[in-house]
Amino acid sequence: MMKNADKARQLVLAVTSGEPSGVGPELCVRLAERQFPAHLVVIGDIDLIEERMERAGKALVVRPWKPGMATETGVFDVLHCPLIRPALAGAPDPRNAAYVLDVLDCALQGCMQGDFGGMVTAPVHKGVICDAGIPFSGHTEYLAAKTGAMPVVMMLVGGGMRVALATTHLPLIDVAKALTRERLARTLEILHHDLIASFGLARPRILVAGFNPHAGEGGYMGREEIDVIAPVLERLRAGGMNLTGPLPADTLFVSNRLREADAVLAMYHDQGLPVLKHASFGSGVNVTLGLPIVRTSVDHGTALDLAGTGKADPGSLFAAVELAIDMANARRRSA
C-alpha cells in the first residue's frame, strides 16, 4: 500500500523535448503559459531550451533540475541532456539521433526509480533516427522493449473517443499475419486492465472492430472475424469482459454506438486513427497502455516546417500533460 505521505507528495512529470530541430522544444517552453496540478520537468539540452524560451519572449529563469527540487514561481525546470551537435530549427541532423534517445532513456529511468510519476513525450522523427543507423519504429515499441513490457497497446484519446490498436506500425500487407488469437486476447486484456487502473472505469465497455469490409460478410470477404476475432471475444466475455463485436468498422464510429462505449479497439493503425484525428487533431493524446509507467504523447509529428516560427499549436501537448496527470493520480489512488 502507498503511504499517505507518498500520496500527498506533489506529482512530478517528465516532459521530453523530442527532435531538437522540430517543434518539440518550443512547445515544451509554452507549458509555462498554464498552471498544471503537477511539477513539470522538461528533459533536453538546457541551452536549446533557453534559446527557445528567449525566442518565445518568456521571462522565466531556466533552472537545471535535480530530484527533490520543489517548484518555484518564475522558474522553468530542465533536466539537462546535452546535444551532440547544434540544432537548427527545421533541419534535423542524424548525428543528434543518439541525443533524442538519451532524452527518452533519462525520462524512463527517472520514472522507473520514482523521481517522476509519469512521462509526456514531444514528437521524434523516426526517419532521422533510422538514418543514423538506429532501428526505430516509434516511442511505443521503444519503451516497450526498454521496460520488457511486451506487448503494449497504443491508444489515442480525443474527440470524446478512446481508440486502441490491435497492431501498430506495420505495413498493411503484414497486418493479417500479425493478427493472431494470442495477440488479440492480450491486447484486450491490457486495454481492459488499464481502463480500470488508469482511467477509473469499473467495468469498461469496449467495441471491437472487424478486420475486413463489412466484418467479413460471414466469411465471403475474409475469415479473420470467424477464425480469430469472434472466438477471442467469446472467451473473454465468458471471463467477464464487456465486449461488443466484431463490428463493421465503417459503421462502428457512429454516435449512437460511441455513446454506449468507453473505448474502441481497431485492428490496425489506419482503420481507427483517421476517425479520431478528424475529430480531435491538435488536441488528441497518444497513450501507451501496458507499461509499468504512465506515458502519454502528442498526436502529431515534428512539424519541421513550423519549427522556429512560433506558430505551432501546443494544444495536444497541454492535453497530453493533463491526461498524464489524471492517469498518474488514478494509479496513486489505486496503489
N, C-alpha and C positions, 0 to 999 in steps of 0.2 A: 504493500500500500504506500502511496505517496504521502509524505508527511505534510502537515498543514503549512509549515514554513516554506516547503517547496512549492505548494500550490499558490501561496501568496506572493512568491518571488516574481518580479516583473519578467514577462516573456521577452526573450531576446531572439530576433530572427536575423539570419544571414541573407543578404541580397547580393547575388553575384552580378558583376557588371558586364559579363558576356564578351562578345567580339569587340576589341578595343577600337576598331575603325568603324563600327556600326553605331546604332542609336542607343545601345545599352547604357554606356556611361552617362550620357546626358539625361536619359530617362531616370536613372538612379538619382542623379542630382535633384530632379524635380520632386522626389519624395519629400524634400524639405517643405514643399508647399502645403502639406497636410499634416494634421496631428493623428497619429495612429496609436491605439492602445497597446503598444509594444515598443521595445527598444530596437531600432533597425540599425544594422551594421552592414555597410556596403563593403564588398571584398573586391579589391582591384588595385591597380597602381595608383598610389596616392597623388603623384604629380599629375597624372592624367585626370583624376577626379577634380583636383584643384583647378586645372586648366578649364575643364568643362563647367565648373562652378563659376569661375570668373566670367566665362563667355555668356553664361546664363544670367549674369548680374545678381547672383545670390550673395548677400552679405553675411556669410556664415564662416566660422572657423572650421577648417578641416583638421580633425584630430586623429592621430594614429591610435587605434583602439587596441586594448588588451582585455582578456577575460576579467570580469569583475568590475569594470568601469561602469559607473552609472550614467544615465543621460544627463546632459547639461543644456540649458537653453542657449540657442545660438551656436551650438556645436554640431558638426556633422561627422559622425564616426566612420572611419575607414580602416579595415584590416588590410594592411599593405601587402600586396603581392607584386613584385617588380616585373615590369615589361622586359622582354628580351630585346626588342627593337622599338624605336619611337613609333607611335601610332598616328597615322594621318587619316582624318575623317574621310570615309568613302573609299579608301584604298587599302584593303586588308593585305597583310603580309603573312605568308605561311610560316615565316620564322617565329611569329608570335603564337602559333598553334599550341606549343607546349605551355605557354603562359595561360592561355584560355583554360586548359585542362588543370593547371596548377590552381587556378581560382576555384574551379569546381571541387578539386580534392581538398582544398583548405576549408571550404564550406562544409563538405561532407564530414571531414574529420572533426570539426567543431560540433556538428550535430551528434555524431556518434559518441563523443566524450562529454556531452551535456552542456557545452558552452552556448549552444543555440538550441532553441526549441523547434526549429524547422528552417528550411531554406527556400528562397524565392529566386528563380533564375531569369536573368535577362537573356536575349537570344544570342546564340552562337551560329557561326557559319560552317555547316557540315563540310561543304566543298573545300573551304580553305584548310580545315584540319586534315582532310584526306589528301589535299595537295602537298601537305608536309610529310606525307608517308605514314600517317597515323590513321588506321581504320577507325571510322567513327560514323555511326548511323543516327545518333541523337542522344539527348540527355537521358531519355527513358532507359535505353539499353545500357548506356554507360554507367548510370547509377545502380542499375540492377546488377551488373557484373561486379562493380566495386563492393557492393554490400552482400553479394551472394544471395540476393533475394530474387530467385528465378522460379517461376516467371513473375513479371509485374504486369500491371494493366494501365494503359493510357486512357485517361478520361478528360474530356473538355466540359467546362461548366460555363453557361452563359445563355442569355435569351430565355431564361426560365427553364432550361434543359440541362440535364447531365447525360452526356453521351460517351460511353466507354467503347473500346475496340477489342475485338477478339484477336485480331492481328494488327500489326502497326506498319512499320516502314518496309513493306515487301513489294516487289514488282507484282502486278496483278496476276501474271501468269503463274506465280508461285503460291498464291493465296489458298487455292483449293487443297493443295497437298498439305499445307501447314494447318489447315482447319481439321484437327483430329478431335475425337471424343475427349481424350485426356486434356488437351489444351483448352477446349471449350468449357469443360467442367471446372478446371482450375481457375479460369478467368471469372466464371460466375461466382465461384466460392470467394475469391478475393474481392470482387465487386460487392457482393452481399455483406461480407465481413466489414469492409471499410465504410460502407454506407451507414452501418451501425456505429462503428467505433469512432469515425472521424466526422460524421455528419449528423449523428444523434437520431437516426431513424430506427424505430423499434422493430418494424417489420417491412423492409424495403419492398416496393413493388417495381418489378423490372420487366420491361418489354424487350423481347428478343427478336431481332430481325432474321428473316430468312437469308439465304445466300444467293439464290437465283432469282430472276424475274418472277413475279407472282408467287414467291416462295416455292418455286419448282413445279407448280401446277400438277401436284400429285405424282411427280416423277417424270412428267413429259418434258420439263425444262431443266432437268438435273436432279440428282438424288441426294445431294448433301443434306437437305431437310429431313429426308426419310432415314438415311443411313447414319447421320451424325447428330444433327441438332435436336430432332424430336426425342430420340432415346435419352440424351443427356438431360433435357428438360424434364422428362417424365421421372427420371431417377431423382433429380434434385428436388422436384416438387414433393415426392414421397418423403424426402428428408425435411420438409417444412418450408422450402423457399417459395415465395410468391412470384411465379414466373408466367408470363403470357407470351405465346409464340409457338413456333416460328411464324412471324407475320411478314407479309409483303412489304418491303422497305418503302415502296412508293406511296403507300397509304399509312404507314406507321406513324409518321410525324404530323398527322392532322391533330388539331387542337383538342378534340374530344377524347382521343386516346391519351395524349400527353397529360391531360388534366388528371387522369387516373393512374399516373406513373411517377415514380421517384427517379428513375433512370432508364436509359435505353442502352442495349448492347447491340452495336453494329458489328458485322462480320469482318469488315475491312475499312481502311482509312477513308477512302473517298465515297463510301456508302453513307457514313454518318456525319462526317465533319462538314461537308458543304452546307448542310441544312443549319447546323448550329452556327457556323461562321456567318452565314447570311443573316441570321437573327442577332448576332452579338459581336461582329468583328470590331476590334478596337476596345472591347470591354470583356472579352472572354478570357478564361483561365484554363491552362493545361495542368492537370493533376496526375501525379504518378501514384497509383494505388499498389499496395503490396510491399512497399518499402518499410524498413524499421523506423523511418523518419518521415516527417511531413515535408513534401516537396511540391511546390506549385510554380507555374511559369506563365509568361505572357503567351498570347495566342498568335503571335506574328513573328516575322523574321528580323534580320539585322537592318533592313531598310537602308542600304548603303547610300541610296540616292538622297535620303533625308539627313544622313549623319552630318552633324556640324551646322545644320541650318536652324535649329531651334524649333522646327515645325513638327517634330514627331509627337504623337499623341500619347501621353502617359497613362491613359485610362486603363489599359489592360494590366499594366504593372501595378497600379493602385488596387485594381480588383484582385490581382494575384496575392498581394500583401494582405488584403482584408480577408480573403478566403484562407490563407495560411494561418492567420491569427485565429479564425474560428475553428479550424481543424486542430490546431495545436491545443487550444483551450478545451476542445471536446475530449482530446486524448488525456489531458491533465485531469479532467473531471472523472474520467472512467478508470484512471490508474489506481 
